[in-house]
Amino acid sequence: MSPAREAARQLARAGLGDLLVLARQRVEALDGVRGTATLELSPQAREQLVSLLGWRRLPRDSRVRVPLADLDAALRQSRFEVSLLDVLEADAGPVVTRREREEAALARWRGQLEDLAVAVPPAREWIEELDSRGPTARWYRRAYREDPARAAAAALAVARTLGHLPAGGELVAVFAARVTGNPHVLDAGSPAGSLLLETLGERWGPVPEGLRPSEARALLLNRAGLEVDGVSSTVLLAYPGEVTHPVLAAMAEHGGGWPVPLNELRRLTVARARRGVAHVVENPAVFEWLVRAVAAWPPGRRPTLVATGGFLSAAAIQLLDRLHAAGDRLLYGGDFDRNGLTIAGQLAGQYPGLELWRMSAGDYHLAARDGTAPLSPADRDWLNAFSGPLAATARAMAGRRVPAYQEILLEELLTDLGAGERKE
C-alpha cells in the first residue's frame, strides 16, 4: 500500500474522512491547496486532528476550521511524507481543479468549432463568430451547454445551408433536403432551424415586435429567399396599381379586397399603389367597409387599400417593403390602444416618410366614447412613457383613460380618401 493511501486510511479511521471530502471540494474550487475546511468533529476526532497538526490545545467548539495549508504541511512532516494532494488522489481519484475543468471545457469548445470549420471551409467565418458575443453565439452556447453533440449537428446543417443563400424562392423543406439530405433539419423549433433564424436575424436585421412566431420565421426565411409554405401568411389588398402579376392585375380590374399570400408577393418584380399612395389600416373590418364604400366610385378613382390585420404578417411586410422601395407614400391608421400605437410606432420607424392617418390627439378625442372599458393602470403608465410622433396622442389617451377604435372614424376615413382623389 502506498504511503498516500495508508495516510488516507488512517485519517478515515481517526474520524477525519469528512475532512478529506471537504478538502477536495476546496482544493478543486480554489485551484490549489488554499482556504479552510470547516466541519463538525467528535471529541475523539478533534484530539486526532490536534495531534496531527501539532496544535497546543483542543478546540473548545465541535465546529473546527482547518487551514488546508497547515494540513498539507502536517502530512508532509508526518511519517507518511506525502502532500495533501497525494492523499486526496489516493483516497478518491485525481483532483481536477476548477481552472483545469474550465481549460478542458474551452479546449473541447474550440476543438468542436475547428472540426466544424474543417468540415465546411466556406462557412469558417460564420463558425468563428459562434465564439463571439453576438445573439447567434449566445444561442449556440446555450445549446452547447445542454447537448454539445446536438449543437454541433445543428451548426453543421446551418453552415452547409449558408453557402446556398439567398435561395431563389425554394420551399425550405425541399431546400433542406437538397443541401443537407434531411428535409426536416430546418423545421420550426428544431435546433438547426432555430439556429438558422438567429443567424438570419443577425445578418439581415431582427423582425418587428409583435409578429407571431410562425410569421417571424416566414419573414426571416423569406429574406433569405426561402419559403415556408408561402400561403398561410397573407395581407389584405384592394385596388393595387401597377403590378407584374396577372392574377393581381385581374383582381384590381375586378375590384374588391383579396387576401394575397406571401409566395405571390415574392413573384412581383413591380408593385405600385394607384397614384403612388397606399392607404394602410389595421383592422380587416375597416378595410372591408372602405373597399365596399369606394366600389361605387369610378374604377379609376378607387384608391389602393391595404390591411395588416393587427401586428404585421410576413406578407404585409413584403408588400409594404415593395411599395416603400418603389417610392409610394404610405399612410397608416389604426386603433387607439396599446397595440395600435405599438404597430404605428413600428411602422413609422421601419418606413421613413410614413404618414400617420387619423391618429392625432384630436382624432382620438373624436373616436373616444364614454362607457368604454377603461385602460389599465399599466397601459396608462406605458402611454405616459410613450415617445415619438404619437406621443401627444398617447398622453391624451392616458388622460382620458379609455381606448378608441378606428371603426368610429369610418366616415372621416372615407372623406379623406375622396378628398385625396379630388386633388388628382
N, C-alpha and C positions, 0 to 999 in steps of 0.2 A: 504494500500500500504506500502511495506517495506521501511525503510529509504534508502536503497541502490537503490531501483527502483525509489524513489522520487528524489534522487540526480541525477540519470541518466536523468530523465525527465527535471529537472531544468537546467542541463548543455546543453541539446539539445535546450531548449527554449532560452538560452543565446547565442546561435550560436556556441557552443563548441562541437557539435555532432561529427564533424570530428576529434576532439582531442581524443575522446574516441575510434574511429576506429583506429587511428594511435597508440594510447597507447596499444590497444590489440595486434596489429601486433608486436610492440617492445617487449612487455612482453612475447609473445609466442616465438619470435625469440631468445631473450636473456635469456630465462629460469628464468624470475623474473622481479620485478619492478626495472629496471635499464635503463640507457641510456636516450636519449631525444627524444621527438617528435617535428618535425619541420613542421610548416604549415602556410598557409596564413590565416589571420583573419581580419575581418572588424573592423573598429574603435570601434563599439559598443561591439563586442565580445572581443576585447583586453581590454576594460575597465572592463568587467565582469571577465576576467582572472586575471587582476591585483588585483581586489578586492578579488577574491578567494585566490590567492597566497600571498597576503599581500605585493606585490611589491610597492615600493615607487613612481615609475613613470611609465607612459605608454611607451612601446617600440616605438621608432621612426619608425621602419620599420614594414610594414604589415606582414612580414615573421617573425614568433616568434618561438624561441627554448624553449621548456618546459621540464625541467628535471622531469622525472617521479617520482623520489623520493620526489621532492618538491610537486608535485600534490598529491601524496599519503598522505604526512604529512598534507597538507591543508585539504583534505577530512576528515582525522581522527579528526582534530581540529575544523571542521565545526559543525554546529548544527545537521548534519546527523550522525556524529560519525561513519563513515564507511571507510573501506580501498578502495584503487583504485581497487583491485581485486574484492571486493564485488560489486562495481559499474559496472565494466565490465561484470561480470557474470549476474547481474540483467538486464543489457542492452541487451546482445546478447548471453546469454548462457555460459556454462562452458568454462573457459580458459584452453587450453591444450598447454603446453609449448613444445618446440622442443625436449627437453630431454624426456618428458613424451611420446611424439609421438614415438621417437626412441626406448624407452624401451618397449612400447606396440608392436611396429613392431618386435623387436627382440624376444619378448615373443611369438608372433604368428609364426615367422620363426622357432624357436626352438620347439614350440609345433607341428608344421607340421612334422618336421623331426622325432620327437619322435613318432608321430602317425604312420609314415611310418615304423619305426623300430619295433613297436609293431605288425604291420600288416604282416611284412616279417622278422621275427627274424634272419634267416640266413644271411640276407643282412645288418645287423646293421653296420658292419664295413664300408661298402661302403656308406651307408646313412650318417654316421658320417663324412665321407670325403667330403660330399657336403657342410659342414660348414667350409671347409679349404680354401686354396688359389690356388688350382690346376686348370688346364684348365677345367675339368669337373665341378668343383664347380663354376667357373666363369660363365660358360654357364648356369648352373642351376639358379644362382642368377639373371641373366638377364631374364630368362624365368619366374622366380617367380615374378619379378617386373612387368612384363607385365600381367600375369594372374596366381595368386597363385594356384587356383584350377586346372587349366590345367597343370601347372608344377607338382603338386602333383600326378596327374593321370599318367603323363609320368614317374615320378620316381618310382611309384608303379609297372608299367609294366616292367621297366628295372630291378628293384630289384627282381622281380619274375623270370626274364629271366636269371640273372647272376648265379643263383643256378643250372642251367641246362647247363652251358658252361664249357668246349668246347663241342659242339654237334658233332654228327657223320656224318656230311655232309648233314644234313637235309635242305630242302628248307626253307628259312626264313619265308615265309608265313605259311607253314604247321607247323613249329616250334612255331610261334607266336600263332596260333590257339590252339595248344595243351597246351601251357604253360599259356597263358593269356585268351584264349577264343575268341580272336579277331585276325583274320588273317592279318589285315591291321595295327595293332597298331605299328609295327616296319617298316612300309613303308618308303621309301626315303622321306625326308622332313617333316615327322610327328614329333611331339615333342618327343615321346619316341624313334623313330628311330634315331633322331639327338642326343639325349642324350646317346643312346647306342654307337653310333660311337665315341663320345667324350670319353666315358669310355674305349672302346676298344683301342683307340689310346693312352690313358694314360697308360693302362695296358700292352699293347704289343708293344708300340712304334709307333710314327707317320708314316704316309705313305710318300714316296718320293715326293718331289715337282714336279709339272707339271702334275700329274695324273688328268684326268677328274673326276668330282665328282662321276660319276657312277662307274668308275674304282677304285677310292679310297674307296668307300663304299664296292664294291665287295671284295677288298683286306682285309679290316678290318674284314668283316664278315667271310671271308674265314679263317682268323687266328683263329677265334672263332669256326670254324667247321660248319659254316653256308654257304649256297649257295643262291645267289640272283636268277639268272636264269641259271647260270653255262655255258651258251653257247654264250652269247653276247661278253664276254671278251675272246680274243684269242691271240695266239702267233704263228708266222710262224716257222715251224721246218722242217728240211730236214735231212735225214740220221741219225736218232738217233742211239745210240749204244745199250747198254743193257737196255731193258725196260720190266717191268712186265705188259704189256698191249697188248693183241693180235692184236688189230687194229693198234696201233703204230708200233708194230713189223712188221705187214704186210706192212705198209706204208714204213718202212725202206727197206724192201725187194723189194717192187715195185719200189721205187725211186721217186724223185720229192719232192717238198715242199708242206706242208699242213698246214692249219690253225688248231691249236689244241685248243679246248675250255678248260676253267678253270676246269669244272667238271671232265673232263677226266684226267687232270693232277693231280687232287686231289686223284684219284684212284691208282696212281702209288705207289708201295712200293719200287721199284728200278728204278732209272733213271740215266744212264751214257752216256757220249759222247763217240764217237768212239776214241779209243786210248787215252782216258782221256783228250781230248781237244775239247772245243766248241768255234767255231768262230761266234761271235755275231756282227751283223751290224744294223745300224739304219733304213735304207731305204728298203722297200719291193722291189723296182726295182733292187737295188744292190743284194739283196738276190736272186731274181729270175734269174738274169743274172748268178750269180755264180752257182746256182743249175743246170741251163741248161749246163753251161760250164763243170762242173765235172761229169755230167751224162754220158759223153763219157768215163770216166775213168773206170777201172775195179771196180766192186762193192765193193771190199774190201778196195779200196783206197779212196773212196768218204768220205770227212770229214763231221762231224756234223756241220750244219749251223743253225743259229737262227736269226730272225729279230724281233726287238722290235716294229717297225712301229712308230718311234718317241718316245715320252715320254712313259715310261713303262706302260703296262697294268697290271692288277692283274694277268692275266695268265702268262705274261712274268716274273713277279717277282716270281711266284710259280715255274716255270721251272728253272730259274736261281738259286733260293734257293736250289732246289733239286740237281742240278749239282754241285754247290759250296759245299754243305754239303757232297756230295759223294767224294770230293777231286779232281774233274775235274778242269783243267786250263780253265779260261775264258779269251778270247781275244776279245776286243771290239773296233770297228771302227765306226766313224760317220762323220757327216758333220762338216765343219769348219765355223760355225756360232754360234750365241749366244746359241741357243737351243742345238746344237750339243755338245758344250763344257759343258753346264749345265748337260746334260744327262751323258756324260762321267765322269764328276766330281762326280755326284751322285752315279754312279755305282762303281767307284773306292773307294768311301767311304763306300759303302754298302757291297762290296765283297773284303775283304783283299786279296791281291795277284793278283787281276785282272790286266791283261796286256793290255795296250793301243796299238791298232793295226793301223799302218799307220796314226798316229795323231801327229807326231812330227812337229817341225817348218819346217824342210826340206820337209816333206810330204806336208805341207800346201803350200809351195812355188811351189812344183811340180804340185799341183792341181789348184792353183790360176790362173785366166785368166784375162787379161786386158779387160776392157769394161764391166765387171760385175757391176751391180748396187752397188754403194758404201755403206759401213756401215754407219749408222747414228752416229752423234756425241755422242749420249747416249750410243750406242753399243761400240764405241771406248773407252769411259770412263770406261765402265764396263769391257772391255777386259784389260785395263791397270791396273785395280784393281784386276784382277783375280789371285788367288793363287792356289798352288797345283802342281801336276805333269804336268799339261798342261800350266803352267804359261808362259814358253818360246814360246809356240805356240800362246797363246793369245797376247803376245807382238808383235810377227811377224804379226799377223792379224791386230792389231791396227796400226802398222807401214805401212803396205801395203794398208790398208783401204778397202779391198774387202773380201767378204766371198769366200769360195771354197767348192766344193761338192764331195762326195765320188764317185759319178759316173765317175769322171775324172780318178780315180785311179783303175778302174776295172782290167786292165791287171796286175798291180802291186799286187793287192789282190790275183788274181788267181795264180800269180807266187809264192807268199808266201804260198798258200795252197799246191801247187805242191812241193815246197821245203820242207814243213813240212812232206809231205807224203814220200818223198825220204829219209828223215832221219830215217824213221821207219825201 
